[in-house]
Amino acid sequence: MSKSARNRNNRQNPLTQSGPPWGTIAFFTVIGVIVVAAIGFAGWQAFKPAEKIAGLVEKDGLERTHVETPVTYETNPPMGGPHSAIWQNCDGRVYDQPLKNENAVHALEHGAVWITYRPGLSAGDVDKLKNRVEGTDYTLLSPVQGQSSPIALTAWGKQVKVDKADDKRIGEFLKAYVKGPQTPEPGAACSGGKDTP
């Protein structure tokens, strides 16, 4: 067979003809769709946990002015509102005395979660709360006089109250609200403020 006849036969053979690699294109298209769906689902889940927290109380439209006088808040502990110009340090701090609400509220404005407990909470539960807070940026722990529940977790405009330190809602709340989407001043410091109760 001559060389020209072989070339003619190769052109007519569908296995040797070059064209779009449809199999490869289909494979990578399917992989791309799966990756985009997985990323979208993960993003959706990241903003959804707050909806799952039983007993979550929310308050919108909280005032953010700085004041130099004591404030009477609607909730105890407060969920936001007018506050001191100086924030309470919230870089994983554990305070054994009640804090001034006005300083703690400013920490909430920076994205902190303030875990509070009613005096008289068992030492075991207090230790569990300390373990959650110590070394965890944008968190602080303190007792609060007159608190209606044994334990409260508060972020700006968000609060959940629980009875025991091993309640799964504590972890859910921390995951959802430490530097969460409710933060009025994202990126603001949690150190360099007030370090004492």
N, C-alpha and C positions, 0 to 999 in steps of 0.2 A: 504494500500500500504506500502510495506516495505521501510526502510530507503535507502537501496541500489537502489531500483527502483526510488525513488524520486531524488536521486543524478544523476542517469542516465538520467532522464527526463530533469533536469536542464541543463545538459551538451548539450543536443540536442536542447534546446530552444534558438533561436538566440538572444532573448532579455536578456538572462542571460549570454551569452557567453561574455568573455572579449576579446577585441582586440583594435587596435588603435582607438582613439576617432576622427574619420575623420571629424565630424562636427566641433569640437573644433579646430582642426588643420586648417581646411579651413577658419574658422572665423578669427583666429589670423593671418593667412597668408594674407588675404584680408586687415585686419587692418594694418599690417606691410607695405604692398605695398602702401597703401594710405598715411601713415605717411612718408615713404621715398620719395614719389612723392611730398608731400607738402613741405618737407624740401628742396628738390632739387629745386622746383619752387621758394621758398622764397630766396634761395641762388642766383639763377639765376637773380631774380628781383633786389637783392641788388647791383649787379654789372652792371645792365642794365640802370639805370636812366640817366646816362650821355649821352647815345645815344638819349634820348628823348629831350634833352635841345636844343631848336632851337637857332641857331646862335653861337653855341659853336665853338671856335677856339682852335686848339691844336698845340703844337710845341714840337717835340721830340729832343733828343740829346743835351739838354742844358748843357753848361759847368757849373761845380760846384766849381771852384777854388775861394779861398779867395784872395781879393785884398785890397790894401790900398789907391787906387786912384779912382776918379770918373769913372763910366762906362757909355758908350753910349749904351743904349739898343735899340733893334729894335722896341719895342712896348711901348706905354705909356698908362697905367702903364706896367712895365716889367713883363714878365711871368716866368722869371728865368734867369740864366746865372751867370757870375762871380759876387761875392758879398762880402760884408764886413765879417770879422770874427765874428762880433758882430751882433746878430739878434735883430730886433725890438720886444719888448714885444708884445705878441699876445694873451694874456689871457683875451680876451673880452675887449680890449682896444679901446677907442674912442679918437682920436687925432683931435684937431681942426686946426692944422697947417699941411702943407705938410711934408711928411717924406723924409728922404734920401732913395732913391731907393735901394741902396746897402744893407741897414739894413733890409728893408721890404722884399727884395728878399730872404734874409737868413731866415726870418720867413716862407716864402713859402716853403723853403727846409725842414723845420720842420713839414710841414703838415698844415700850416695855410691857411685860405682864407682871402685875403685882399680885402675889399670892399672900393672902392674909388668913389668919386663924384667930378664933375666939380664945382668949386666955382660959387656961384650964384644959386645953386639948391635950390628949395623952402624949407623953414624952416620945413614945414610939412613932406616933403620927407626925409630930413636929420634926423628928429626925428624918423621916421619909421625905418631908417637904424640903428640909435643908439639903438633902442629897440631890433633889431635883434642881435646886436653885444654885448652889455653890458651883462656880465655874461656868455657869450658863449665862452668856451675855444677854442683856436686855431682860433680866428678871430680877425681882427683889422679893423678899419675904419679911413679914413683920406681923406681930399681933395687932388686933384692932378691938378696942373696947366697944361693947354694945352690938357687935356683929350678930345678925340673926341666925346664921348657920355656923357650924364648926369651922368650915373652910370656904373661902371664896377666891375665885380667880377673876382678875379684872384686867381688861385692856381698854383702850379708848373706845367708849361707847358699847362695850361688850362685857358681859359678866355671867358666870355660872357658879352656883353654890353647891357644895357637896358635903357629905357627912364624914367621909373617911379619906385618908391620904393615899389609899390604894385604888381609889375610884378611877376607872379608865378615862373618864372625861378630863382629868387633869392633863394627861399626855395629849389628848386630842386638842384641848384648848391651847396648850403651849405650841403645838405644831401649827395650828391655824393662826395664832395671833402674835407670837414673838416676831416683831418687825413685820407684822402682817399688813394686809391691804387697807386696814382701818387706820393706819398710822398717819396722823396729820403732818408730821415733820419727818419723813423718811430720811435716814442717814444722819440724824442729829445724834450727838454724843450721849452716852450713858455713864460717863465718868466726868470728873472735873466739876461736879456739882456739890451738893450737900452730902457730907459723909457721916453725919451723926443724926440720931433721931430728933 
